Amino acid sequence: MSNLSTSHHIQLSISDVAYDSHLAQLVVHPSVTSTVKRIIDIIGAIVGLGITAVVAIPVAIATFLDNPGPIFYSQIRCGLKGRTFHIWKFRSMVVGADRLQHLVNNEAKGHYIFKNENDPRITCIGKFLRRTSLDELPQFWNVLLGEMSLVGTRPPTANEVTHYSSYHWQRLNVKPGITGEWQTNGRSCIKDFEDIVRMDLEYQRKWSITYDINLILKTLKVLLTKSGAY
């Protein structure tokens, strides 16, 4: 897919010097070495991938009828200690959307993230997928591979990380998650990057297996009410 070559270009733009200097500051968070958390991730990923397989066929048909092209979208993201990986989603935008981003107004505060409530690149089926968070189901594959966790911090793009200060790099002390503080406390409505960082660091301070389970249950409630998604 064309977005893969673009993502690889972004990945290569990360300075090795910046990466090394910040990597030395990262510590091993207890969630990273927790066997129980990993077991929960594996079980959750297997169940999630089963649901993904069932949903994939109707999503593929709807996507083809709405905007012909790949059913999946992949992008380079940064995980634990800045390690890059391909994150997977059901495609919710038109083909070649990354090349059109400069034409869309960024409503987010700062230059770290990109948000637009009425992004014209989002397809009709894409709006439904995002509103229901079905677009994120393929990320259970990332969880199974150990690149992500069921619960963690928001996975940043490679381009975003190049602008990080030492404070922001603390977000990379844990694995990124399909859900977390940001996803359960406003999701797309949160447009200030510093608020997202604050929530991610708060998650690290509060972390426990019980806290993860509470966030998973809170996520289910958010999904049922479709709160904060667009």
C-alpha positions in Angstrom: 0.0 0.0 0.0 1.2 3.5 -0.8 0.9 4.7 2.8 3.6 2.2 3.8 6.3 3.8 1.7 5.4 7.2 3.0 5.4 5.9 6.6 8.9 4.4 6.1 10.1 7.8 4.9 8.7 9.4 8.1 10.3 6.6 10.2 13.8 7.3 8.7 13.4 11.0 9.6 13.7 10.2 13.3 17.2 11.3 14.4 19.3 8.5 15.8 21.0 10.9 18.1 17.7 12.2 19.5 16.5 8.6 19.9 19.6 7.5 21.8 19.7 10.5 24.1 16.1 10.0 25.1 16.2 6.3 25.2 18.8 6.5 28.1 16.2 8.3 30.2 13.5 5.7 29.8 12.9 3.3 32.7 11.3 -0.1 32.7 7.7 0.4 33.9 6.3 -2.6 35.9 3.4 -3.0 33.4 6.0 -3.9 30.7 7.3 -7.0 32.7 3.9 -8.0 34.1 3.1 -11.7 33.2 -0.5 -11.3 34.2 -0.9 -8.2 32.0 0.6 -10.1 29.0 -1.7 -13.1 29.6 -4.7 -10.8 29.6 -3.4 -9.2 26.4 -3.1 -12.5 24.7 -6.5 -13.7 25.7 -8.1 -10.4 24.8 -6.3 -10.3 21.4 -7.5 -13.8 20.5 -11.1 -12.9 21.3 -10.7 -9.5 19.6 -9.3 -11.1 16.4 -12.2 -13.5 16.3 -14.6 -10.6 16.4 -12.5 -8.8 13.7 -12.7 -11.8 11.4 -16.5 -11.8 11.7 -16.7 -8.0 11.1 -14.2 -7.9 8.3 -16.4 -9.3 5.5 -19.3 -6.8 5.9 -16.7 -4.0 6.4 -14.9 -5.0 3.2 -18.1 -5.0 1.2 -19.2 -1.6 2.6 -15.7 -0.1 2.0 -15.6 -1.3 -1.6 -19.0 0.1 -2.4 -18.2 3.4 -0.7 -14.6 4.0 -1.7 -12.9 1.1 -3.6 -9.5 0.3 -2.3 -7.7 -1.6 0.5 -9.8 -2.6 3.5 -6.9 -2.1 5.9 -4.8 1.0 6.6 -1.3 0.8 8.1 0.8 3.5 9.6 4.2 3.7 11.4 3.7 4.4 15.1 6.2 4.5 18.0 5.8 2.1 20.9 7.8 1.1 23.9 11.0 3.0 24.1 10.4 4.5 20.7 10.4 1.3 18.8 8.5 1.7 15.5 5.8 -0.7 14.3 3.0 -0.9 11.8 -0.4 -0.1 13.4 -3.4 -1.7 11.7 -6.9 -0.3 11.3 -9.9 -0.7 9.0 -9.5 2.1 6.4 -11.9 4.9 7.3 -10.6 7.6 4.8 -10.3 7.9 1.1 -7.4 6.2 -0.7 -4.3 8.5 -0.5 -5.7 10.5 2.5 -2.2 11.0 3.9 -1.2 13.0 0.8 -4.2 15.3 1.3 -3.7 16.1 5.0 -2.1 19.5 4.2 -5.5 20.6 2.6 -7.4 20.0 5.9 -7.4 22.5 8.8 -5.8 21.1 12.0 -8.1 21.9 14.9 -5.7 20.4 17.5 -3.8 22.7 19.8 -0.1 22.6 18.9 1.6 20.7 16.1 2.1 17.3 17.6 -1.3 15.8 16.6 -3.9 16.3 13.9 -7.6 16.6 14.6 -10.5 17.8 12.5 -14.1 17.1 13.6 -15.4 17.2 10.0 -12.4 15.9 8.1 -13.6 15.6 4.4 -11.3 12.7 3.8 -13.4 10.4 6.0 -15.7 8.2 4.0 -19.3 7.5 4.8 -18.5 4.0 6.1 -15.5 5.5 7.8 -17.7 7.8 9.9 -19.6 4.8 11.1 -16.4 2.8 11.8 -14.9 5.6 13.8 -18.1 6.4 15.7 -18.3 2.8 16.8 -14.5 2.3 17.1 -14.8 -0.7 14.8 -11.9 0.8 12.8 -9.5 -0.1 15.6 -10.4 -3.8 15.7 -7.3 -4.9 13.6 -5.1 -3.5 16.4 -5.7 -6.7 18.3 -3.1 -8.2 15.9 -0.6 -5.6 17.2 -1.6 -6.7 20.8 -1.0 -10.4 19.9 2.4 -9.6 18.5 3.3 -7.7 21.7 3.7 -4.3 20.0 0.7 -2.9 21.8 -1.4 -3.8 24.9 -5.1 -3.8 25.5 -4.6 -0.8 27.8 -1.8 1.7 27.6 -0.9 5.1 26.2 -1.9 6.7 22.9 0.4 5.4 20.1 2.2 8.4 18.6 3.2 8.8 15.0 6.9 8.7 14.1 6.7 12.3 12.9 5.1 13.4 16.2 7.9 11.9 18.2 10.6 13.9 16.4 9.2 17.0 18.1 9.1 15.5 21.6 10.8 17.1 24.6 12.3 15.0 27.4 9.0 15.4 29.3 6.9 14.0 26.3 9.3 11.0 25.9 8.1 9.7 29.3 4.9 8.5 27.4 7.1 5.8 25.8 7.9 4.1 29.1 4.9 1.7 28.5 3.4 -0.1 25.6 0.8 1.9 23.7 -2.8 0.6 24.1 -6.0 0.1 22.2 -7.6 1.9 25.0 -6.5 4.0 28.0 -7.0 7.3 29.9 -7.3 9.3 26.7 -9.8 7.0 25.0 -12.1 6.8 28.1 -12.0 10.5 29.0 -13.1 12.3 25.8 -11.3 10.5 23.0 -11.5 12.7 19.8 -12.9 15.6 21.8 -9.5 16.2 23.5 -7.6 18.4 21.1 -4.8 19.6 23.4 -1.7 17.4 23.1 -0.5 18.4 26.5 -3.8 17.0 28.0 -3.2 13.7 26.3 0.4 13.6 27.7 -0.9 14.4 31.2 -3.4 11.5 31.0 -0.8 9.1 29.7 1.6 9.9 32.5 -1.3 9.7 35.0 -2.0 6.2 33.7 1.6 5.2 34.4 1.4 6.4 38.0 -1.9 4.7 38.7 -1.2 1.5 36.8 -2.2 -1.9 38.3 -4.0 -5.0 36.9 -7.1 -3.8 38.6 -6.8 -0.4 37.1 -6.4 -1.9 33.6 -9.6 -3.9 34.1 -11.5 -0.8 35.2 -10.4 1.0 32.1 -11.5 -1.9 29.9 -14.9 -1.9 31.5 -15.1 1.9 31.2 -14.1 1.6 27.5 -17.1 -0.8 26.9 -19.4 1.8 28.5 -17.9 4.6 26.3 -18.3 2.4 23.2 -22.0 1.7 24.0 -22.7 5.4 24.4 -20.5 6.3 21.4 -19.1 9.1 23.6 -16.4 11.4 22.3 -15.8 9.7 18.9 -15.9 11.1 15.4 
